[in-house]
Amino acid sequence: MKSHAKHILLCLIYSVLSCTQQILNVKHHIFYSVYPLFTLYFGMMSVPKIHRLHEYNTVEHTIPKWSYLMRAYYHTVLLDEIPFAGIVSVLLLLIVMMWKESRFLISHAETRLRKIDEQLYNHEATRKYRVCHLHLNAFDDDVTSRTHLHQFNTNMLDIVPHSYQSEENQNAIKNYVEHRKRNMFAPKQMTDWEKKMWRVSEYRDIFIQNREVSMFAPIIYILCGAFVCFPMAESNRLRLLVYLNTLIFIGDGISTVTMARLNNDVFIDLLYMFVSIVFICLSSYNGQ
């Protein structure tokens, strides 16, 4: 419902911007083609069947690839007067798309492995078994093996019976999973072992080692690439356009790591709309 209202609202706003651009006495710029194009795009996205397809893909997978074609055109025409900066922006957009796909694949794999582990625990016939080397550095029975890290990294998993210690760990993990469903914060005054089990109950270290590098590090490269465009701007107006272009990438990167995928999609579209409004205001002010 939220994203559907967004599509209708943006269709109306871009149609207003299209009319405003025609009324104002400003110099023609190729960026103005964005207004009717995005009006048509969001009008199509407002069609219930297309909207449901878009929302399903966004929630269950990642932001649909077709939206990046529109965004690539947007950045290209926004920086039409700085062609190399436009090319850099399109390449950064490709990196953003691949980064989000990577984040989805990691999260999806973690969710599937977690589901398998939970199903083993929830069924009486399999409760006394566990997936060996599923968690990184969590179970003492696994860590005592010199090949634990190798087996984790090479997916050499196995179903083994619980020992007394591993069963105690598994019970603690299950209890903390249930606690997370009802509470936002960790229990107070936990022992070191309890803190360790609380961390393990997130099911974050079950797919790849150094997970954070793949999940968060690319945002650094994206932001550095966006700032590369700054020296290419030779006037105050062009610098402002580069600032707006960089703002989009900063907003996209931050919202990607802090918001759910559907909220991220809504925020990005609103950010592009904001830059579109600023552009026409800037052109009207400068008479260009």
Backbone torsions as a table, in degrees:
resi	resn	phi	psi	omega
1	MET	NA	-42.6	-178.7
2	LYS	-63.8	-45.0	-178.6
3	SER	-72.3	-30.4	177.7
4	HIS	-65.7	-43.9	177.1
5	ALA	-62.6	-35.2	178.1
6	LYS	-62.7	-45.1	-178.9
7	HIS	-62.1	-43.3	179.2
8	ILE	-65.0	-44.9	-179.6
9	LEU	-61.9	-45.5	-178.8
10	LEU	-67.9	-34.3	175.5
11	CYS	-59.5	-44.1	179.7
12	LEU	-67.4	-43.3	-177.9
13	ILE	-64.7	-44.8	-179.9
14	TYR	-67.8	-30.9	175.6
15	SER	-68.1	-37.5	175.9
16	VAL	-64.7	-41.7	178.6
17	LEU	-64.2	-36.8	177.7
18	SER	-62.3	-44.4	179.2
19	CYS	-68.2	-39.8	-179.3
20	THR	-62.8	-41.5	-179.8
21	GLN	-63.5	-34.9	179.2
22	GLN	-71.3	-33.8	-177.5
23	ILE	-77.2	-41.7	-177.3
24	LEU	-68.1	147.4	178.4
25	ASN	-89.9	77.6	-178.8
26	VAL	-124.1	154.9	179.1
27	LYS	-67.6	139.6	-178.3
28	HIS	-64.9	138.8	176.5
29	HIS	-138.5	141.7	-177.3
30	ILE	-61.0	-22.3	179.5
31	PHE	-62.8	-26.7	-179.1
32	TYR	-63.7	-18.0	176.5
33	SER	-67.1	-17.6	178.0
34	VAL	-63.3	-37.1	-173.5
35	TYR	-62.0	-55.4	178.0
36	PRO	-67.6	-32.9	-179.7
37	LEU	-64.5	-45.1	-179.7
38	PHE	-73.4	-27.8	173.5
39	THR	-61.6	-45.6	177.8
40	LEU	-65.2	-41.4	-177.5
41	TYR	-62.8	-50.9	-178.6
42	PHE	-72.4	-24.8	172.3
43	GLY	-64.3	-42.9	176.9
44	MET	-66.3	-38.6	-179.8
45	MET	-68.0	-18.3	178.4
46	SER	-79.1	-14.6	176.3
47	VAL	-63.1	125.5	-172.6
48	PRO	-49.8	-45.1	-177.2
49	LYS	-65.5	-43.8	179.0
50	ILE	-67.7	-39.9	178.5
51	HIS	-60.9	-44.0	179.9
52	ARG	-62.9	-39.0	177.6
53	LEU	-64.1	-44.1	178.9
54	HIS	-62.8	-46.1	-177.3
55	GLU	-67.5	-39.5	178.6
56	TYR	-61.1	-47.0	-179.9
57	ASN	-63.5	-38.6	-179.2
58	THR	-67.0	-44.1	-176.7
59	VAL	-74.6	-45.6	-173.0
60	GLU	-89.5	-17.9	-178.0
61	HIS	-129.1	-96.0	175.8
62	THR	-158.9	175.0	-178.0
63	ILE	-56.9	126.9	-175.3
64	PRO	-54.2	144.0	-175.3
65	LYS	-64.5	-30.3	-176.1
66	TRP	-63.5	-26.6	-179.5
67	SER	-66.6	-25.2	-179.5
68	TYR	-71.9	-24.1	175.3
69	LEU	-64.5	-42.2	177.3
70	MET	-65.2	-41.6	-179.2
71	ARG	-67.2	-38.1	178.7
72	ALA	-62.7	-42.7	177.2
73	TYR	-62.8	-41.2	-179.6
74	TYR	-57.4	-51.1	-177.6
75	HIS	-66.9	-35.8	-179.1
76	THR	-63.9	-45.8	-177.6
77	VAL	-79.7	-26.5	176.6
78	LEU	-63.2	-39.3	-178.4
79	LEU	-107.0	36.6	-178.4
80	ASP	-58.3	-33.4	-178.4
81	GLU	-82.7	-6.3	175.7
82	ILE	-128.9	76.3	-171.5
83	PRO	-54.4	-42.2	-177.4
84	PHE	-65.5	-36.8	177.3
85	ALA	-65.4	-35.7	176.6
86	GLY	-64.3	-40.4	178.3
87	ILE	-64.1	-43.6	178.1
88	VAL	-59.9	-41.9	-179.0
89	SER	-63.6	-39.8	178.5
90	VAL	-66.4	-39.6	176.7
91	LEU	-64.2	-39.6	177.1
92	LEU	-64.3	-37.1	178.6
93	LEU	-64.3	-36.8	176.3
94	LEU	-64.9	-39.6	177.1
95	ILE	-64.7	-40.8	177.6
96	VAL	-59.3	-44.6	-179.3
97	MET	-62.2	-44.5	179.9
98	MET	-67.6	-36.6	178.7
99	TRP	-64.0	-44.4	179.5
100	LYS	-66.4	-35.8	176.8
101	GLU	-65.2	-40.8	177.9
102	SER	-63.8	-42.5	177.8
103	ARG	-61.3	-41.0	179.2
104	PHE	-64.1	-45.3	-177.6
105	LEU	-62.1	-40.4	178.8
106	ILE	-65.4	-47.6	179.9
107	SER	-63.4	-40.0	-179.5
108	HIS	-65.1	-43.1	178.7
109	ALA	-64.2	-41.7	178.4
110	GLU	-62.5	-40.0	-179.7
111	THR	-65.4	-41.3	-179.8
112	ARG	-66.8	-44.9	179.2
113	LEU	-64.4	-39.4	177.3
114	ARG	-62.0	-42.0	-179.6
115	LYS	-62.5	-40.6	178.0
116	ILE	-62.2	-46.1	-179.7
117	ASP	-62.5	-41.5	-179.4
118	GLU	-68.9	-36.3	179.2
119	GLN	-67.7	-35.4	174.5
120	LEU	-59.8	-41.1	-178.1
121	TYR	-73.4	-36.2	-172.3
122	ASN	-77.3	-18.9	-179.6
123	HIS	-99.3	131.4	-175.2
124	GLU	-59.1	-37.5	-176.5
125	ALA	-68.7	-23.6	-176.6
126	THR	-116.4	3.9	-174.0
127	ARG	-63.7	-27.9	-178.0
128	LYS	-87.5	14.0	177.7
129	TYR	-123.3	159.7	178.4
130	ARG	-146.2	166.8	176.3
131	VAL	-90.6	112.7	-177.8
132	CYS	-70.8	137.1	178.9
133	HIS	65.4	21.4	176.3
134	LEU	-71.1	-46.6	179.2
135	HIS	-92.8	141.2	178.2
136	LEU	-84.3	121.1	175.6
137	ASN	55.2	42.1	-177.9
138	ALA	-112.4	-46.6	-176.6
139	PHE	-99.6	128.7	-179.8
140	ASP	-59.9	-34.7	179.0
141	ASP	-60.7	-31.1	178.8
142	ASP	-83.7	-43.6	-174.0
143	VAL	-65.1	-31.4	-179.9
144	THR	-64.8	-19.9	176.4
145	SER	-77.0	132.3	-178.9
146	ARG	-67.3	-19.2	-177.7
147	THR	-100.2	14.2	-176.1
148	HIS	-56.7	-49.6	-177.9
149	LEU	-63.4	-40.6	178.8
150	HIS	-63.9	-43.7	-178.9
151	GLN	-67.9	-33.9	176.3
152	PHE	-66.3	-45.8	-176.0
153	ASN	-72.6	-23.8	-177.4
154	THR	-106.2	12.8	177.1
155	ASN	58.3	33.9	177.0
156	MET	-86.7	73.0	-176.8
157	LEU	-94.5	158.0	179.6
158	ASP	-153.0	154.7	175.3
159	ILE	-94.2	118.9	-177.3
160	VAL	-128.6	155.1	176.2
161	PRO	-67.3	150.5	175.8
162	HIS	-70.6	141.9	163.1
163	SER	-90.8	174.7	179.4
164	TYR	-61.5	-42.5	-177.7
165	GLN	-68.4	-44.1	-178.1
166	SER	-68.0	-33.8	177.7
167	GLU	-66.8	-38.0	176.6
168	GLU	-64.3	-40.6	177.3
169	ASN	-63.3	-45.1	-178.1
170	GLN	-62.9	-39.3	177.9
171	ASN	-64.0	-40.9	179.0
172	ALA	-64.7	-41.9	178.9
173	ILE	-60.8	-45.4	179.3
174	LYS	-60.6	-42.6	180.0
175	ASN	-64.4	-39.2	180.0
176	TYR	-72.6	-31.4	174.4
177	VAL	-60.8	-44.6	178.7
178	GLU	-67.2	-36.2	178.4
179	HIS	-63.5	-39.1	-179.9
180	ARG	-63.9	-30.4	-179.9
181	LYS	-69.6	-26.7	-175.1
182	ARG	-106.4	-15.9	-174.1
183	ASN	-135.6	148.7	179.4
184	MET	-85.9	-25.0	-172.0
185	PHE	-118.1	157.9	179.5
186	ALA	-72.1	154.5	174.5
187	PRO	-60.6	153.5	-178.6
188	LYS	-87.3	157.7	173.5
189	GLN	55.2	51.7	177.6
190	MET	-86.8	150.3	173.7
191	THR	-77.6	172.0	179.3
192	ASP	-60.7	-40.9	178.5
193	TRP	-64.8	-40.1	178.8
194	GLU	-66.2	-38.8	176.5
195	LYS	-62.7	-39.0	179.2
196	LYS	-65.0	-44.3	179.4
197	MET	-67.3	-33.8	176.1
198	TRP	-63.1	-42.6	178.0
199	ARG	-66.0	-42.0	-179.5
200	VAL	-63.8	-32.3	-177.3
201	SER	-67.1	-9.8	173.8
202	GLU	-74.1	-19.1	-177.7
203	TYR	56.8	44.8	179.3
204	ARG	-95.2	-32.2	-176.6
205	ASP	-103.9	59.8	-179.1
206	ILE	-127.0	-1.4	-177.2
207	PHE	-120.4	-57.0	179.7
208	ILE	-135.1	151.7	174.6
209	GLN	-76.6	152.5	-179.2
210	ASN	54.0	48.9	-177.2
211	ARG	-55.6	-39.1	-174.5
212	GLU	-63.0	-28.8	-179.5
213	VAL	-62.2	-45.4	-179.7
214	SER	-74.9	-31.2	-174.7
215	MET	-82.1	-32.5	-170.5
216	PHE	-124.6	-30.4	-174.6
217	ALA	-59.8	-37.1	-178.6
218	PRO	-57.0	-24.1	179.5
219	ILE	-63.0	-28.9	178.4
220	ILE	-66.3	-44.2	179.5
221	TYR	-66.1	-38.0	179.9
222	ILE	-63.9	-45.3	-179.4
223	LEU	-67.9	-39.8	177.9
224	CYS	-63.3	-40.3	178.2
225	GLY	-64.6	-37.2	178.7
226	ALA	-64.7	-38.7	-178.7
227	PHE	-73.3	-16.5	177.5
228	VAL	-61.9	-27.1	-176.9
229	CYS	-72.4	-17.8	-175.2
230	PHE	-57.4	-48.3	-177.6
231	PRO	-64.1	-14.9	-177.2
232	MET	-79.8	-15.7	-178.5
233	ALA	-84.3	124.6	-174.8
234	GLU	-104.2	-5.3	179.0
235	SER	-135.9	165.7	-179.7
236	ASN	-62.1	-38.4	-179.8
237	ARG	-64.1	-44.6	179.8
238	LEU	-67.5	-35.1	176.7
239	ARG	-62.4	-39.7	179.1
240	LEU	-64.6	-38.7	177.4
241	LEU	-64.0	-39.9	177.7
242	VAL	-66.0	-39.2	176.7
243	TYR	-59.9	-43.9	179.7
244	LEU	-64.9	-40.2	178.0
245	ASN	-62.1	-42.8	179.2
246	THR	-67.5	-36.8	178.1
247	LEU	-57.4	-39.5	179.4
248	ILE	-61.8	-45.8	-178.7
249	PHE	-67.8	-39.2	177.8
250	ILE	-63.3	-46.8	179.7
251	GLY	-62.3	-40.2	179.1
252	ASP	-64.7	-45.1	-178.3
253	GLY	-63.6	-47.5	-178.1
254	ILE	-66.1	-42.9	-179.4
255	SER	-69.0	-27.7	178.2
256	THR	-63.7	-39.9	-176.8
257	VAL	-90.6	-9.3	-176.9
258	THR	-115.8	-12.8	-175.0
259	MET	-121.6	158.3	170.0
260	ALA	-66.7	158.9	-172.9
261	ARG	-59.6	-40.5	-179.3
262	LEU	-67.4	-41.4	177.0
263	ASN	-65.0	-37.0	176.9
264	ASN	-61.8	-42.3	178.8
265	ASP	-63.1	-44.0	178.7
266	VAL	-63.6	-45.7	-178.1
267	PHE	-61.9	-42.6	-179.0
268	ILE	-62.1	-46.0	-179.3
269	ASP	-63.2	-37.7	177.4
270	LEU	-68.0	-33.7	178.6
271	LEU	-67.7	-41.8	176.4
272	TYR	-63.5	-38.7	177.8
273	MET	-62.8	-42.2	179.6
274	PHE	-60.3	-45.3	179.6
275	VAL	-64.5	-36.2	178.0
276	SER	-63.1	-40.8	178.7
277	ILE	-67.4	-42.6	178.9
278	VAL	-62.1	-38.4	-178.6
279	PHE	-62.2	-46.9	-177.7
280	ILE	-70.3	-32.4	175.7
281	CYS	-66.3	-41.7	178.3
282	LEU	-63.6	-43.8	179.6
283	SER	-64.7	-39.1	179.6
284	SER	-66.8	-40.3	-178.3
285	TYR	-66.2	-39.5	-177.3
286	ASN	-87.9	-8.5	-177.1
287	GLY	68.9	30.8	-176.7
288	GLN	-119.4	NA	NA
